[in-house]
């Protein structure tokens, strides 16, 4: 999509057309930004970033489990940058008018459209909004460095460099969960990225503007010196998303707090010791997990839990929530297990009937326990009606790997999917030998992100008029295709044109 020019004559014509078509009234009803007072002051939150790429400006940031990013044209980004906490909407409008000319109405609309583009008044907003100049800590961006020639501007999912990363410190776990999607590959410790190389990669990440690191695995806490490496990342102003099933001693909890970890996620899959231990494949782990949660709480490290339910455990969800409600937790996420790309155990996944029962039960639990109960439960695509499947496909989330995020395996390989980190067809580089940017801009990643329609011969994708939108612009989830059809060169299984598949992938 080509970026809009800052041409007053063209924009005034566009404004007249929008008014004639009644669109502005629709926008005012749809987005709160169109009805805020011109005396409102805005400033970007401290964790936000703004970076100029070759074709667009990316405005982005992260807190735990909330990574976000917007692609902006230079005019939109300049407007956002002008809100430095000391300027009201009226002040910014005058500055835009002094620079670009045009009517008050036109410039007011441009500013409100830019604020709506970045959801400035959204709950858990990316902005601080006040009726007075803002004195709270906030980010300030220099608008002078945000110009790109108009004929070079293009809003695209493809970035020059990543803005997020996933790092797998080790392939080792203390558990062997029945539903685990990680490839359980034993790796010689000598092949792991050295601590020194990890620090070098974190230096590069900071230099190019990476704002968040999802620490995946294996289990990160099974790596020696992990707290020191996480502290190094935090010192680089990176938000850390850390999940574990490892035992956490008081000393480890203390080290994680000292490292700057603000919250940790722990797995908790069943309310009874024997059933819990069976799900995680480690005897005595129920009591170790309870002790870990207590140790974290005692040391001031907030904990949230993630509970993966199987056909053997879902009926105990009420007892599970009752137990979780007695523990010092921030919140509790619940989700059914899904099919993995490399192994499957019969009888593990919930049927559609079981999912429907679970939805109704959790809905009641959310009434009783409030928003502490977070829930995700997708239907298998083949269980959807044609209209539901069309809607699901239209709303299918863009895959951020290769667009926003780079994935680094324990030995430094760069994979295009965390669910298949060692599959050769998903490997596109090696940061033990290359920089992250070299891999990101390399031919192997480009070929993966922008496959040829000829790779899909014999499928519904070959010859489809939406092929470029699906695979080049949006970015398809190729691991779902592998699960459904055994190859990544097949339709996304939620596509209405996709053929039947068995067994279910969700």
C-alpha positions as CSV (number, residue, x, y, z in Angstrom):
1,X,0.0,0.0,0.0
2,X,1.6,3.2,-1.1
3,X,1.9,6.0,1.5
4,X,-0.3,9.1,1.4
5,X,1.4,12.3,0.2
6,X,1.3,15.4,2.3
7,X,-0.3,17.3,-0.6
8,X,-2.8,19.9,0.6
9,X,-4.7,20.2,-2.6
10,X,-5.2,16.4,-2.9
11,X,-6.0,16.1,0.7
12,X,-8.6,18.9,0.7
13,X,-10.3,17.1,-2.2
14,X,-10.2,13.8,-0.2
15,X,-11.7,15.5,2.8
16,X,-14.5,16.9,0.7
17,X,-15.2,13.4,-0.6
18,X,-15.1,11.8,2.8
19,X,-17.6,14.4,4.1
20,X,-19.9,13.9,1.2
21,X,-19.9,10.2,1.7
22,X,-20.5,10.5,5.5
23,X,-17.3,8.7,6.4
24,X,-16.1,11.2,9.0
25,X,-19.3,10.7,11.1
26,X,-18.7,6.9,10.9
27,X,-15.1,7.4,12.1
28,X,-16.2,9.6,15.0
29,X,-18.6,6.9,16.1
30,X,-16.1,4.1,15.7
31,X,-12.9,5.6,17.1
32,X,-12.7,7.6,20.4
33,X,-9.7,9.5,19.0
34,X,-12.1,11.5,16.7
35,X,-14.0,12.9,19.7
36,X,-11.2,13.9,22.1
37,X,-10.8,17.5,23.2
38,X,-8.3,19.6,21.3
39,X,-6.9,20.5,24.7
40,X,-5.8,16.9,25.2
41,X,-2.1,16.1,25.7
42,X,-0.5,12.8,24.6
43,X,2.9,11.2,25.0
44,X,4.1,7.8,24.1
45,X,4.6,5.3,27.0
46,X,8.2,4.7,28.1
47,X,8.4,1.2,26.5
48,X,7.5,2.4,23.0
49,X,10.0,2.6,20.1
50,X,9.9,4.3,16.7
51,X,12.3,3.2,13.9
52,X,12.6,4.4,10.3
53,X,12.9,1.6,7.8
54,X,13.6,2.0,4.1
55,X,9.9,2.2,3.1
56,X,8.0,3.1,6.3
57,X,8.1,4.0,9.9
58,X,7.5,1.3,12.5
59,X,6.1,2.3,15.9
60,X,6.2,-0.6,18.4
61,X,6.8,-1.8,21.9
62,X,6.3,-4.6,24.3
63,X,5.3,-5.6,27.8
64,X,4.9,-9.1,29.1
65,X,2.7,-11.0,26.6
66,X,1.8,-7.8,24.8
67,X,4.0,-7.3,21.8
68,X,2.6,-4.8,19.3
69,X,3.7,-2.8,16.2
70,X,2.2,-0.4,13.7
71,X,3.5,0.5,10.2
72,X,3.1,4.2,9.6
73,X,3.6,6.6,6.8
74,X,6.1,9.5,7.5
75,X,3.2,12.0,8.0
76,X,1.5,9.7,10.5
77,X,4.8,9.0,12.3
78,X,5.7,12.7,12.5
79,X,2.3,13.6,14.0
80,X,2.8,10.8,16.6
81,X,6.3,12.1,17.4
82,X,5.0,15.7,17.8
83,X,3.0,14.5,20.8
84,X,5.8,14.9,23.3
85,X,3.8,15.4,26.4
86,X,4.2,19.2,26.3
87,X,1.9,19.8,23.2
88,X,-1.9,19.6,23.1
89,X,-3.8,18.5,20.0
90,X,-4.3,22.2,19.2
91,X,-0.6,22.8,19.4
92,X,0.2,19.9,17.1
93,X,-2.5,21.1,14.6
94,X,-0.9,24.5,14.5
95,X,2.6,23.0,13.8
96,X,1.2,20.8,11.0
97,X,-0.6,23.8,9.5
98,X,2.6,25.9,9.7
99,X,4.5,23.2,7.9
100,X,2.0,21.9,5.4
101,X,-0.7,24.5,5.1
102,X,-4.3,23.5,4.6
103,X,-7.5,24.2,6.6
104,X,-7.9,23.7,10.3
105,X,-10.5,21.0,9.6
106,X,-8.1,19.1,7.3
107,X,-5.2,19.2,9.8
108,X,-7.4,18.3,12.7
109,X,-8.7,15.3,10.8
110,X,-5.1,14.2,9.9
111,X,-4.0,14.3,13.5
112,X,-7.1,12.4,14.7
113,X,-6.6,9.8,12.0
114,X,-3.0,9.3,13.0
115,X,-4.0,8.9,16.7
116,X,-6.7,6.4,15.7
117,X,-4.1,4.5,13.5
118,X,-2.0,3.8,16.7
119,X,-5.1,3.4,18.9
120,X,-3.9,6.2,21.2
121,X,-6.9,6.0,23.5
122,X,-7.1,2.2,23.7
123,X,-7.3,0.5,27.1
124,X,-3.8,-0.5,28.0
125,X,-2.8,2.3,25.6
126,X,0.5,2.9,24.0
127,X,0.1,6.5,25.1
128,X,-0.3,8.6,28.3
129,X,-3.2,11.0,27.8
130,X,-3.9,14.0,30.1
131,X,-5.7,17.3,30.1
132,X,-2.5,19.0,31.1
133,X,1.2,18.7,30.1
134,X,2.5,15.3,31.0
135,X,5.2,15.0,33.6
136,X,5.2,11.2,33.9
137,X,8.0,9.2,32.4
138,X,7.4,8.9,28.6
139,X,9.2,8.4,25.3
140,X,10.1,11.3,23.0
141,X,10.9,10.9,19.3
142,X,12.6,13.3,17.0
143,X,10.2,13.9,14.0
144,X,13.1,15.4,11.9
145,X,14.5,11.9,11.2
146,X,11.2,10.4,9.9
147,X,11.1,11.7,6.3
148,X,11.1,9.3,3.4
149,X,10.5,10.4,-0.2
150,X,6.9,9.9,-1.1
151,X,7.5,7.7,-4.1
152,X,9.5,5.3,-1.9
153,X,6.9,4.9,0.9
154,X,5.1,1.6,1.1
155,X,3.3,0.1,4.2
156,X,4.3,-3.6,4.3
157,X,4.7,-6.4,6.8
158,X,8.3,-6.9,5.7
159,X,10.8,-5.0,7.8
160,X,14.4,-4.2,7.2
161,X,15.4,-5.7,10.6
162,X,13.5,-7.6,13.3
163,X,11.9,-5.8,16.2
164,X,11.4,-8.9,18.4
165,X,13.3,-12.2,19.0
166,X,12.7,-15.6,20.4
167,X,15.7,-17.3,22.0
168,X,15.9,-21.0,23.0
169,X,18.7,-21.1,25.5
170,X,18.7,-24.9,25.8
171,X,16.9,-28.0,24.6
172,X,16.8,-29.5,28.1
173,X,13.7,-29.7,30.3
174,X,12.9,-31.1,33.8
175,X,9.6,-32.4,32.4
176,X,8.3,-34.4,29.5
177,X,4.8,-33.1,29.0
178,X,2.4,-35.3,27.1
179,X,1.2,-32.4,24.9
180,X,4.6,-30.7,24.3
181,X,5.1,-29.3,20.8
182,X,8.8,-28.8,21.3
183,X,11.1,-31.1,19.3
184,X,12.8,-33.2,22.0
185,X,16.2,-33.2,20.5
186,X,19.2,-34.1,22.7
187,X,22.0,-31.6,22.0
188,X,25.7,-31.9,22.9
189,X,26.3,-29.0,25.3
190,X,29.4,-28.0,23.3
191,X,27.1,-27.0,20.4
192,X,25.2,-24.4,22.5
193,X,25.8,-20.8,21.7
194,X,28.4,-19.6,24.2
195,X,27.5,-17.0,26.8
196,X,29.8,-14.6,25.0
197,X,28.1,-15.1,21.6
198,X,24.7,-14.7,23.3
199,X,25.9,-11.3,24.7
200,X,27.1,-10.3,21.2
201,X,23.7,-11.1,19.8
202,X,22.0,-9.1,22.5
203,X,24.2,-6.2,21.7
204,X,23.2,-6.5,18.1
205,X,19.5,-6.8,19.1
206,X,19.8,-3.5,21.1
207,X,21.5,-1.7,18.2
208,X,18.8,-2.6,15.7
209,X,15.9,-1.8,18.0
210,X,14.7,-5.2,19.2
211,X,12.4,-4.5,22.1
212,X,11.3,-7.9,23.4
213,X,12.7,-11.4,23.8
214,X,10.5,-14.5,24.3
215,X,12.6,-17.0,26.1
216,X,11.5,-20.4,24.9
217,X,12.9,-23.9,24.8
218,X,13.5,-26.4,26.2
219,X,13.3,-24.8,29.5
220,X,15.4,-21.6,29.9
221,X,16.0,-22.2,33.6
222,X,17.9,-25.4,32.8
223,X,20.7,-23.4,31.3
224,X,23.6,-22.4,33.5
225,X,24.1,-18.7,34.1
226,X,20.6,-18.0,32.6
227,X,19.9,-15.2,35.2
228,X,23.1,-13.4,34.2
229,X,22.1,-13.5,30.5
230,X,18.6,-12.4,31.1
231,X,20.0,-9.5,33.2
232,X,22.1,-8.5,30.3
233,X,19.1,-8.4,28.0
234,X,17.1,-6.4,30.5
235,X,20.0,-3.9,30.8
236,X,19.6,-3.5,27.0
237,X,16.0,-2.3,27.6
238,X,14.4,-5.5,26.4
239,X,11.1,-6.8,27.7
240,X,11.5,-10.5,28.7
241,X,8.7,-13.1,28.2
242,X,9.8,-16.0,30.4
243,X,7.9,-19.3,30.8
244,X,9.1,-22.3,32.7
245,X,8.1,-25.6,34.3
246,X,11.4,-25.9,36.1
247,X,11.7,-25.9,39.9
248,X,12.5,-22.4,41.2
249,X,14.4,-22.2,44.5
250,X,14.3,-19.1,46.7
251,X,17.8,-18.4,45.4
252,X,16.8,-18.7,41.7
253,X,13.7,-16.5,42.3
254,X,16.0,-13.9,44.0
255,X,18.4,-14.0,41.0
256,X,15.5,-13.5,38.5
257,X,14.2,-10.5,40.5
258,X,17.8,-9.1,40.6
259,X,18.0,-9.7,36.8
260,X,15.0,-7.5,36.3
261,X,12.4,-10.1,35.4
262,X,9.0,-8.5,36.1
263,X,6.8,-11.6,35.8
264,X,7.2,-15.3,35.1
265,X,4.7,-17.9,33.6
266,X,4.6,-21.4,35.1
267,X,2.7,-24.4,33.9
268,X,0.0,-25.9,36.1
269,X,-2.1,-28.5,34.3
270,X,-4.2,-30.4,36.9
271,X,-5.5,-30.0,40.4
272,X,-4.4,-33.4,41.7
273,X,-0.7,-34.6,42.3
274,X,-0.9,-37.9,40.4
275,X,-2.7,-36.4,37.4
276,X,-0.5,-33.4,37.3
277,X,2.7,-35.5,37.4
278,X,1.3,-37.8,34.7
279,X,0.7,-34.8,32.4
280,X,4.2,-33.4,32.9
281,X,6.0,-36.8,33.0
282,X,7.8,-36.0,36.2
283,X,7.0,-37.6,39.5
284,X,6.6,-35.2,42.4
285,X,6.4,-32.1,40.1
286,X,3.0,-31.0,41.5
287,X,4.5,-30.3,44.9
288,X,7.7,-28.8,43.4
289,X,5.6,-26.4,41.3
290,X,3.6,-25.3,44.4
291,X,6.9,-24.7,46.2
292,X,8.2,-22.8,43.2
293,X,5.2,-20.5,43.2
294,X,5.6,-19.8,46.9
295,X,9.3,-19.2,46.5
296,X,8.6,-16.6,43.8
297,X,5.9,-14.9,45.8
298,X,8.2,-14.7,48.9
299,X,10.9,-13.1,46.7
300,X,8.5,-10.6,45.1
301,X,8.4,-12.2,41.6
302,X,4.9,-12.2,40.2
303,X,3.6,-15.5,38.7
304,X,0.9,-16.3,36.2
305,X,0.0,-19.8,35.2
306,X,-0.8,-21.5,31.9
307,X,-2.9,-24.7,32.1
308,X,-3.0,-27.0,29.1
309,X,-6.0,-29.3,29.2
310,X,-6.3,-32.7,27.6
311,X,-9.2,-35.2,27.2
312,X,-8.0,-36.7,30.5
313,X,-8.0,-33.4,32.5
314,X,-10.6,-31.0,31.1
315,X,-13.4,-32.3,33.3
316,X,-11.4,-31.1,36.4
317,X,-11.2,-27.5,35.2
318,X,-13.4,-26.3,38.1
319,X,-11.3,-28.0,40.7
320,X,-8.2,-26.6,38.9
321,X,-9.5,-23.0,39.1
322,X,-10.5,-23.4,42.7
323,X,-6.9,-24.5,43.5
324,X,-5.3,-21.7,41.5
325,X,-7.5,-19.2,43.2
326,X,-5.8,-20.1,46.6
327,X,-2.3,-19.4,45.2
328,X,-0.4,-16.1,45.0
329,X,-0.9,-15.7,41.2
330,X,-1.5,-12.7,38.9
331,X,-3.9,-14.7,36.6
332,X,-4.5,-18.1,35.2
333,X,-4.6,-18.9,31.5
334,X,-6.5,-22.0,30.3
335,X,-6.3,-23.6,26.8
336,X,-6.8,-27.1,25.3
337,X,-3.9,-29.0,23.9
338,X,-3.3,-28.8,20.2
339,X,-1.8,-31.2,17.7
340,X,2.0,-30.9,17.3
341,X,4.0,-31.0,14.1
342,X,6.1,-34.0,14.9
343,X,4.3,-36.3,17.4
344,X,0.8,-37.1,18.4
345,X,-0.8,-39.2,21.1
346,X,-4.3,-40.6,20.3
347,X,-7.0,-39.5,22.8
348,X,-5.0,-36.4,23.8
349,X,-7.0,-33.7,22.1
350,X,-10.5,-32.5,23.0
351,X,-13.4,-33.2,20.6
352,X,-15.7,-30.4,19.5
353,X,-18.3,-31.6,22.0
354,X,-15.8,-31.6,24.8
355,X,-14.6,-28.1,23.8
356,X,-18.2,-26.8,23.9
357,X,-18.6,-28.2,27.4
358,X,-15.3,-26.6,28.5
359,X,-16.4,-23.2,27.0
360,X,-19.6,-23.2,29.0
361,X,-17.9,-24.3,32.2
362,X,-15.1,-21.6,31.9
363,X,-17.7,-19.0,31.1
364,X,-19.3,-19.7,34.4
365,X,-15.9,-19.7,36.2
366,X,-15.2,-16.3,34.7
367,X,-18.4,-15.0,36.2
368,X,-17.4,-16.4,39.6
369,X,-13.6,-15.5,39.5
370,X,-13.6,-12.5,37.1
371,X,-10.9,-11.6,34.6
372,X,-8.2,-13.6,36.4
373,X,-9.4,-16.5,34.3
374,X,-8.1,-16.1,30.8
375,X,-9.3,-18.6,28.2
376,X,-8.6,-19.6,24.7
377,X,-10.4,-22.4,22.9
378,X,-10.5,-22.6,19.1
379,X,-12.7,-25.0,17.2
380,X,-11.0,-27.2,14.6
381,X,-11.5,-25.5,11.2
382,X,-13.4,-28.4,9.7
383,X,-16.0,-28.2,12.5
384,X,-16.9,-24.6,11.3
385,X,-19.7,-23.7,9.0
386,X,-18.7,-22.3,5.6
387,X,-19.5,-18.7,6.8
388,X,-17.5,-19.3,10.1
389,X,-14.6,-20.7,8.2
390,X,-14.6,-17.7,5.8
391,X,-14.6,-15.4,8.8
392,X,-11.8,-17.3,10.5
393,X,-9.7,-17.2,7.4
394,X,-10.3,-13.4,7.0
395,X,-9.3,-12.8,10.6
396,X,-6.4,-15.3,10.7
397,X,-3.5,-13.6,12.5
398,X,-0.4,-12.7,10.4
399,X,2.6,-14.8,11.2
400,X,5.2,-12.5,12.8
401,X,8.2,-14.7,12.2
402,X,10.4,-13.1,9.5
403,X,8.1,-10.1,9.6
404,X,8.6,-8.9,13.2
405,X,10.4,-11.7,15.0
406,X,13.6,-13.8,14.6
407,X,13.8,-17.2,16.2
408,X,17.2,-18.5,17.4
409,X,17.7,-22.1,18.5
410,X,20.1,-23.3,21.2
411,X,22.9,-23.9,18.7
412,X,22.3,-20.7,16.8
413,X,20.2,-21.9,13.9
414,X,17.5,-19.4,12.8
415,X,14.1,-21.2,12.3
416,X,10.9,-19.9,10.8
417,X,8.7,-21.6,13.4
418,X,9.2,-22.3,17.1
419,X,7.1,-25.5,16.7
420,X,9.6,-26.9,14.3
421,X,12.9,-25.4,15.3
422,X,15.1,-28.2,14.0
423,X,13.3,-29.1,10.8
424,X,15.7,-28.5,7.9
425,X,13.1,-27.0,5.7
426,X,12.4,-24.3,8.3
427,X,16.1,-23.3,8.9
428,X,17.2,-20.2,7.1
429,X,20.5,-19.2,8.7
430,X,22.9,-19.6,11.6
431,X,23.8,-16.8,14.0
432,X,26.8,-18.7,15.3
433,X,28.4,-17.7,12.0
434,X,26.2,-14.7,10.8
435,X,24.7,-11.6,12.3
436,X,21.0,-11.5,12.8
437,X,20.6,-8.8,10.1
438,X,22.6,-10.9,7.7
439,X,20.2,-13.8,8.2
440,X,17.1,-11.5,8.2
441,X,18.1,-10.0,4.9
442,X,19.5,-13.2,3.4
443,X,18.2,-15.1,0.4
444,X,17.1,-18.2,2.4
445,X,14.7,-16.2,4.6
446,X,13.4,-14.2,1.7
447,X,12.7,-17.4,-0.3
448,X,10.8,-18.8,2.8
449,X,8.8,-15.6,3.3
450,X,8.0,-15.1,-0.4
451,X,7.4,-18.6,-1.8
452,X,6.6,-19.1,-5.5
453,X,3.1,-20.1,-6.5
454,X,4.8,-22.9,-8.5
455,X,5.8,-24.4,-5.2
456,X,2.1,-25.1,-4.6
457,X,1.3,-26.9,-7.8
458,X,-1.5,-29.3,-7.4
459,X,-3.1,-27.4,-4.5
460,X,-5.8,-24.8,-4.2
461,X,-3.1,-22.2,-3.7
462,X,-1.7,-22.6,-7.2
463,X,-3.4,-20.1,-9.4
464,X,-5.4,-18.5,-6.6
465,X,-5.9,-14.8,-7.1
466,X,-5.3,-14.3,-3.3
467,X,-1.9,-16.1,-3.3
468,X,0.2,-12.9,-2.9
469,X,-2.0,-11.5,-0.2
470,X,-1.9,-14.7,1.8
471,X,1.8,-15.6,1.5
472,X,3.7,-12.4,0.6
473,X,1.7,-9.7,2.4
474,X,0.1,-11.4,5.3
475,X,2.3,-14.4,5.9
476,X,0.7,-17.8,6.1
477,X,1.2,-20.2,9.0
478,X,3.0,-23.0,7.3
479,X,3.2,-25.2,10.3
480,X,-0.6,-25.6,10.2
481,X,-0.2,-26.8,6.7
482,X,2.4,-29.3,7.7
483,X,0.1,-30.6,10.5
484,X,-2.9,-30.9,8.2
485,X,-1.3,-32.1,4.9
486,X,2.3,-33.1,5.7
487,X,3.9,-30.2,3.7
488,X,4.3,-26.5,4.1
489,X,3.4,-26.1,0.4
490,X,-0.3,-26.6,1.0
491,X,-3.2,-24.3,1.9
492,X,-3.8,-23.0,5.4
493,X,-6.3,-25.5,6.7
494,X,-8.7,-22.7,7.7
495,X,-8.9,-21.4,4.1
496,X,-12.4,-22.1,2.6
497,X,-10.6,-23.6,-0.4
498,X,-8.6,-26.0,1.6
499,X,-9.4,-29.7,1.2
500,X,-10.4,-32.0,4.1
501,X,-7.7,-33.3,6.4
502,X,-7.4,-35.7,9.2
503,X,-6.7,-35.8,12.2
504,X,-7.6,-32.3,13.5
505,X,-4.8,-29.7,13.8
506,X,-6.2,-27.5,16.5
